[in-house]
Amino acid sequence: MKALIQRVTRAEVRVDDAVVSDIGPGLLVLLGVARDDPPEAAGRLADRVAGLRIFPTDDGRFDRSLLDVGGEALIVSQFTLLADASRGRRPSFTAAAPGDEAEAGYEAFCAALRDAGVRRVATGVFGAKMAVELVNDGPVTILLET
């Protein structure tokens, strides 16, 4: 499981030109579920995301988490994070979980993030063609893997 995390001042997801989810200050998480991810991977990764200290204190140090600042999270499924582009010019996506397995991992991650105490967890539409708009704050972008 991979999570590309971006600290944002706002983010939204559109499907067919309609906004389906949006958040204010917090984290946009692009989530890729790998084939054979163990069931506990979603909970471990959600705990890391919720507790990751990437929000600044008054003196500018990264020392506050999403939980500390009461921020929101927008989770968007992104199988392309599992791409292997080490050969040729067309990436392979064989490491990505098949649809049903990926959706279960995605839902488990979102539920675990809620259980961790994140104030609001918004989602994209699994499997849909989405347009994601964000304002990256910092910019701060971090890749986490299980």
FIBAKE-689536 format. One line per field, with one value per residue: residue in three letters; x, z, y of N, C-alpha, C in turn. Coordinates in steps of 0.001 Angstrom, whole numbers. Atoms other than C-alpha are relative to their C-alpha. Layout:
% FIBAKE-689536
logu <- (ala_...)
n.u <- (X_...)
n.w <- (Z_...)
n.v <- (Y_...)
ca.u <- (X_...)
ca.w <- (Z_...)
ca.v <- (Y_...)
c.u <- (X_...)
c.w <- (Z_...)
c.v <- (Y_...)
END
This chain:
% FIBAKE-689536
logu <- (met_lys_ala_leu_ile_gln_arg_val_thr_arg_ala_glu_val_arg_val_asp_asp_ala_val_val_ser_asp_ile_gly_pro_gly_leu_leu_val_leu_leu_gly_val_ala_arg_asp_asp_pro_pro_glu_ala_ala_gly_arg_leu_ala_asp_arg_val_ala_gly_leu_arg_ile_phe_pro_thr_asp_asp_gly_arg_phe_asp_arg_ser_leu_leu_asp_val_gly_gly_glu_ala_leu_ile_val_ser_gln_phe_thr_leu_leu_ala_asp_ala_ser_arg_gly_arg_arg_pro_ser_phe_thr_ala_ala_ala_pro_gly_asp_glu_ala_glu_ala_gly_tyr_glu_ala_phe_cys_ala_ala_leu_arg_asp_ala_gly_val_arg_arg_val_ala_thr_gly_val_phe_gly_ala_lys_met_ala_val_glu_leu_val_asn_asp_gly_pro_val_thr_ile_leu_leu_glu_thr)
n.u <- (859_-751_782_-655_693_-268_632_762_903_1301_-56_1306_65_1148_332_924_133_718_-807_531_-599_-972_-460_-779_-1368_-238_-830_489_-728_177_-240_-138_63_-805_381_-500_-151_643_1173_-349_-735_832_-21_-1352_-250_900_-578_-1165_485_652_-976_-1182_-165_-410_613_-949_315_-136_-1373_-273_-474_988_126_1417_610_1364_816_-308_547_1421_171_823_-730_681_-682_294_-657_-942_-756_-1226_-1136_-654_-578_-1407_-449_-1435_-352_823_634_1364_-69_754_788_266_-130_1239_1015_1188_1041_711_-987_-433_1090_72_-1134_298_1039_-600_-861_873_603_-1055_-309_1097_-181_-1167_442_-21_1269_852_-658_771_-534_324_893_-887_103_496_-957_164_-865_-361_-554_-514_-989_-1006_-454_-1419_709_-418_446_-763_427_-89_276_54)
n.w <- (0_84_-173_327_-872_261_-926_852_-602_451_1090_399_1034_903_911_999_-240_-1250_-1206_-808_-1331_-157_-1367_-297_-377_-435_846_1135_21_1167_-592_884_-708_721_-10_-1178_-1225_-1112_-510_-991_637_29_-1332_-289_817_-471_-1240_367_647_-1016_-969_650_-442_1150_-127_-759_-1229_191_378_1322_-33_250_-1268_-289_905_440_-1219_-836_565_302_1444_738_948_1220_447_1404_449_1084_278_737_-927_4_1330_180_1271_67_1334_1109_-98_-497_-1351_-338_-1218_-557_-1468_-564_-337_861_-429_-1250_-1086_-176_-619_-1406_-681_-21_-1014_-1311_-344_-370_-1296_-1018_-204_-848_-1325_-625_-566_947_-116_1178_1067_1236_962_1407_423_378_1365_936_557_-867_115_-1361_-65_-1335_-248_-858_-1001_-329_160_-784_614_-591_391_-1036_457_-1073)
n.v <- (-1162_-1252_-1222_-1255_-948_-1406_-935_-914_-976_477_973_499_1026_-132_1088_-550_-1444_-283_219_1099_-129_-1079_-234_-1192_335_1372_846_767_1266_854_1317_1154_1282_984_1410_721_-800_696_-720_-1021_-1098_-1208_-602_-519_-1182_-1066_-542_-811_-1230_-833_-484_-576_-1394_-819_-1327_-821_-715_-1445_-338_537_1390_1048_712_250_971_-265_77_-1168_-1239_176_-129_943_847_416_1210_281_1230_-305_1218_-319_-85_1302_198_350_-569_259_497_-470_-1306_147_548_1205_-183_1327_-26_-553_988_-18_-935_309_-8_-1389_-757_411_-640_-1432_-207_305_-1138_-1126_322_-73_-1411_-509_600_-633_-1264_-1122_-736_230_747_-58_958_-89_1079_1092_493_-1012_-961_-1162_-1168_-401_-1353_-243_-1040_624_-955_168_1259_1159_1245_1103_1338_1027_1356_1003)
ca.u <- (0_1322_55_1186_299_3_-609_-3306_-5218_-8092_-8806_-11715_-12665_-14923_-16635_-18364_-17820_-19640_-17862_-18291_-15991_-14025_-12024_-10483_-7073_-5671_-4284_-4997_-4044_-3610_-3835_-2574_-3446_-966_-1688_-1271_-1328_-1966_-5278_-3524_-1726_-4650_-4739_-969_-814_-3844_-2232_965_-954_-3044_14_2522_3908_3973_2012_4026_4045_4105_7898_7647_8831_6997_5728_1931_-145_-3480_-5023_-3274_-4543_-8040_-7567_-9607_-8542_-9548_-8705_-8499_-7810_-4820_-3671_-1016_1097_1933_3291_6562_8230_11668_11529_10314_8022_4712_4330_3169_435_676_1627_-1731_-4483_-7431_-10553_-12473_-9365_-8256_-11675_-11723_-8262_-9311_-12453_-10465_-7954_-10724_-12431_-9135_-8449_-11880_-11216_-7889_-9873_-9525_-12254_-13562_-12590_-13914_-13492_-13347_-15374_-13555_-12884_-14258_-12378_-11800_-10394_-8526_-7857_-5710_-3707_-552_485_4238_4485_4642_4411_5456_5300_4563_4602_3665)
ca.w <- (0_-926_109_-1564_968_175_2801_1354_2135_89_-2303_-4294_-6528_-9547_-11496_-14722_-13895_-10557_-7210_-5294_-2342_-1013_2064_3669_5349_5836_3715_240_197_-3097_-2128_-4079_-2905_-3876_-4767_-1643_845_4235_5926_8673_6152_5940_9703_10019_7155_8407_11844_10221_8090_11025_13247_10685_12010_8890_10081_11422_14914_15435_15045_11703_12841_11530_14847_14546_12993_11212_14541_16365_13953_13514_9757_7170_4801_1215_94_-3631_-5005_-7346_-8720_-10831_-7675_-8084_-11622_-12620_-15312_-15000_-18512_-21794_-22166_-20991_-17238_-15880_-13258_-12297_-8713_-8236_-6565_-8701_-8431_-5666_-3536_-4109_-3205_28_949_94_2232_5088_4965_5057_7981_9873_9359_10816_13708_14341_15121_11960_12169_8611_5985_2498_-457_-4198_-6201_-6402_-9997_-11518_-13808_-11441_-11695_-8530_-7750_-4835_-3368_-1974_1224_1494_-837_1312_-411_1222_38_2642_2005_4120)
ca.v <- (0_3434_6841_10038_12731_16405_19046_21303_24454_22992_20141_18798_15889_16212_13450_14456_18154_17846_18252_14994_15795_18718_19631_22675_22620_19145_16311_15013_11325_9512_5830_2831_-670_-3363_-6959_-9099_-6200_-7822_-6935_-4951_-2691_-253_331_722_3203_5163_5522_6804_9325_10581_10984_12276_15554_17733_20756_23685_25097_28861_28821_26964_23516_20457_19194_18847_16088_16079_15063_17920_20580_19120_18987_17143_14376_13664_10115_9362_5877_5864_2512_4265_4709_1019_1513_-108_1988_403_-1092_242_3203_1793_1311_-2024_-2063_-5739_-4818_-3061_-5042_-6135_-3947_-5753_-6229_-2635_-1247_-3269_-1948_1607_1369_-216_2657_5291_3527_3236_6944_7755_5351_7110_10270_12342_14975_14506_11938_12700_10348_10295_7785_4474_3445_6647_9013_11909_15413_16372_20008_21082_23902_22312_24083_24506_22661_19532_16139_12856_9235_6549_2802_-189)
c.u <- (907_-962_882_-816_412_-737_-659_-741_-1431_236_-1420_152_-1271_-137_-1060_-342_-805_921_-664_552_924_356_656_1403_131_916_-809_865_-377_436_40_28_708_-614_647_337_-663_-1155_345_719_-786_37_1344_254_-879_529_1206_-429_-589_1011_1236_105_571_-693_873_-575_161_1408_432_498_-1143_-122_-1450_-573_-1373_-949_192_-676_-1492_-305_-870_877_-901_804_-466_755_863_879_1317_1204_796_668_1474_393_1493_447_-942_-615_-1436_81_-861_-721_-318_127_-1261_-1002_-1134_-1119_-665_927_451_-1081_-134_1129_-205_-1020_538_890_-850_-628_1031_389_-1080_166_1176_-355_64_-1403_-955_833_-947_654_-328_-1007_878_-282_-475_1163_-257_952_241_646_456_879_949_583_1444_917_599_-637_894_-590_223_-352_-76_1007)
c.w <- (0_170_-348_694_-361_1033_-847_827_-419_-1114_-336_-1088_-798_-816_-938_282_1244_1182_828_1422_15_1476_75_392_532_-953_-1148_-34_-1261_443_-1061_817_-856_102_1234_1192_1138_560_976_-601_42_1343_350_-764_444_1283_-292_-607_1043_957_-584_312_-1146_-25_919_1326_-285_-415_-1318_-39_-314_1274_372_-1075_-441_1197_869_-513_-312_-1479_-590_-943_-1173_-565_-1409_-399_-1228_-261_-704_910_29_-1340_82_-1388_-197_-1365_-1035_263_478_1390_138_1318_674_1518_675_251_-1021_643_1332_1202_299_687_1482_802_155_1095_1407_462_464_1366_1117_294_865_1437_750_573_-925_-56_-1154_-1060_-1197_-1005_-1422_-310_-545_-1433_-1027_-583_741_-406_1424_-67_1430_27_1019_901_343_-1182_861_-645_501_-468_1163_-626_1192_-283)
c.v <- (1227_1160_1187_1084_1415_834_1079_1047_-303_-1008_-428_-1040_229_-1285_551_1464_369_-291_-1089_22_1198_130_1370_-439_-1429_-732_-585_-1253_-754_-1384_-1086_-1270_-1040_-1390_-635_888_-779_820_1126_1208_1301_712_598_1289_1169_628_892_1331_948_631_659_1489_847_1355_835_520_1488_410_-660_-1430_-959_-823_-280_-921_481_-23_1239_1271_-104_126_-1092_-819_-335_-1166_-335_-1264_302_-1223_291_217_-1301_-299_-388_496_-232_-512_594_1362_-61_-615_-1256_248_-1335_-42_537_-1120_41_809_-293_57_1432_830_-344_641_1496_310_-257_1150_1181_-230_110_1443_660_-509_624_1369_1190_594_-278_-703_-10_-950_406_-1097_-1113_-453_1007_796_1310_1116_476_1373_237_1231_-591_1069_-290_246_-1104_-1224_-1121_-1319_-955_-1343_-934_-1081)
END
